[in-house]
């Protein structure tokens, strides 16, 4: 059984917050295991708004990391000007 299979929205949001905290501290978006966990958490929380908000915080952090494709290519300013 994996960490995602233990998720249950009725148990409270502490479980997702704990997983996200661990991923923030111990993993990066380049980790295939971390990506697998986040992908499956997103699937498991389809109808759990608060749980998805917690995951969104991690995704935002990963987008802003130096490993993100836009950051790696050094085109963040150009990308932001196109997006706005």
Phi, psi and omega in degrees: 000137181258172184300326183289326181295339178280348182295135177212116184300333180288340182284349183106171185266004180299325184295312179295317179300322178294315179296315181297319178300316178297316179296321179298321184275328192243353186224167174231171180292349178276352180278122180294327178293317178296319178297320179298315180299312182296317179302314181288327174295319178298320178294318183289336184255024182311320184254009183252092185302312183295321177297318179294327176298319178297318179293323179301324178300318178294316180299322177296318178298316179295323179297328183269359183285159179293348180270349180297144183307318181293320179291316181299323182278356181057040180237023184301314182299316179296317180296318179294322180291328177287321183290337183263000000 
